[in-house]
Amino acid sequence: MDNSEVKGTIRELIIEIAEDMDIEEDKVTDTAHFIEDMGLDSMALLEVLATMEKKFGVSIPESEFPNITSIDKCAVTVEKYLSEKQS
């Protein structure tokens, strides 16, 4: 799975959650901050992380959570753990 596929999957997930929270879809960009720009709350972020782990079959340690602030950063983290899993 390449970077654009990972980002696309994460973007779809964020858009689903944004719809549930009445967040405008145009705020969902690759570089937008999940909390500051999109207005996601901590429960939504936990849902994102749990769904990503399940969808990509990776386990992301809690120590990574503060670094996962945008779709771009989320994709980098997922790719890191995907590559470790394949090694």
C-alpha positions as CSV (number, residue, x, y, z in Angstrom):
1,M,0.0,0.0,0.0
2,D,1.5,3.3,-1.0
3,N,1.3,6.8,0.6
4,S,-1.6,8.0,-1.5
5,E,-3.7,4.9,-0.7
6,V,-2.9,5.2,3.0
7,K,-3.9,8.9,2.9
8,G,-7.0,8.2,0.9
9,T,-8.2,5.6,3.4
10,I,-7.5,7.9,6.4
11,R,-9.2,10.8,4.6
12,E,-12.3,8.7,4.0
13,L,-12.4,7.8,7.7
14,I,-12.0,11.4,8.8
15,I,-14.7,12.5,6.4
16,E,-17.1,9.9,7.9
17,I,-16.4,11.1,11.4
18,A,-16.6,14.8,10.3
19,E,-20.1,14.2,8.9
20,D,-21.2,12.6,12.2
21,M,-19.9,15.7,14.0
22,D,-21.3,18.2,11.5
23,I,-17.8,19.4,10.5
24,E,-17.6,20.8,7.0
25,E,-15.9,18.4,4.6
26,D,-13.8,21.2,3.0
27,K,-12.0,21.5,6.4
28,V,-10.7,18.0,5.9
29,T,-7.3,18.4,4.1
30,D,-4.1,16.5,4.4
31,T,-2.3,19.2,6.4
32,A,-5.3,20.4,8.6
33,H,-4.8,19.9,12.3
34,F,-7.4,17.4,13.6
35,I,-8.4,19.4,16.6
36,E,-7.4,23.0,15.8
37,D,-8.6,23.1,12.1
38,M,-11.2,20.4,11.9
39,G,-12.6,20.6,15.4
40,L,-12.4,16.9,16.1
41,D,-12.6,16.0,19.8
42,S,-10.5,13.5,21.8
43,M,-13.1,10.7,21.4
44,A,-13.2,11.2,17.7
45,L,-9.4,10.9,17.5
46,L,-9.4,7.7,19.5
47,E,-12.0,6.3,17.1
48,V,-9.7,7.3,14.2
49,L,-6.7,5.6,15.8
50,A,-8.6,2.4,16.7
51,T,-10.1,2.2,13.2
52,M,-6.7,2.8,11.6
53,E,-5.1,0.0,13.6
54,K,-7.9,-2.4,12.7
55,K,-8.0,-1.4,9.0
56,F,-4.2,-1.5,8.4
57,G,-3.5,-4.4,10.8
58,V,-1.0,-2.4,12.9
59,S,-0.6,-1.6,16.5
60,I,0.3,2.1,17.2
61,P,1.7,2.7,20.6
62,E,0.1,5.4,22.8
63,S,3.4,7.3,22.7
64,E,2.8,8.1,19.0
65,F,-0.7,9.6,19.6
66,P,0.5,13.2,20.3
67,N,2.3,13.2,16.9
68,I,-0.8,12.2,14.9
69,T,-2.3,15.6,14.3
70,S,-3.1,15.6,10.6
71,I,-3.8,13.2,7.8
72,D,-0.2,13.6,6.5
73,K,1.3,12.8,10.0
74,C,-1.2,10.0,10.4
75,A,-0.1,8.4,7.1
76,V,3.6,8.6,8.0
77,T,2.9,6.9,11.3
78,V,0.8,4.1,9.7
79,E,3.4,3.6,7.0
80,K,6.1,3.3,9.7
81,Y,4.3,0.5,11.5
82,L,3.2,-1.2,8.2
83,S,6.9,-1.4,7.2
84,E,7.9,-2.7,10.6
85,K,5.2,-5.3,10.3
86,Q,6.4,-6.5,6.9
87,S,10.1,-6.7,8.1
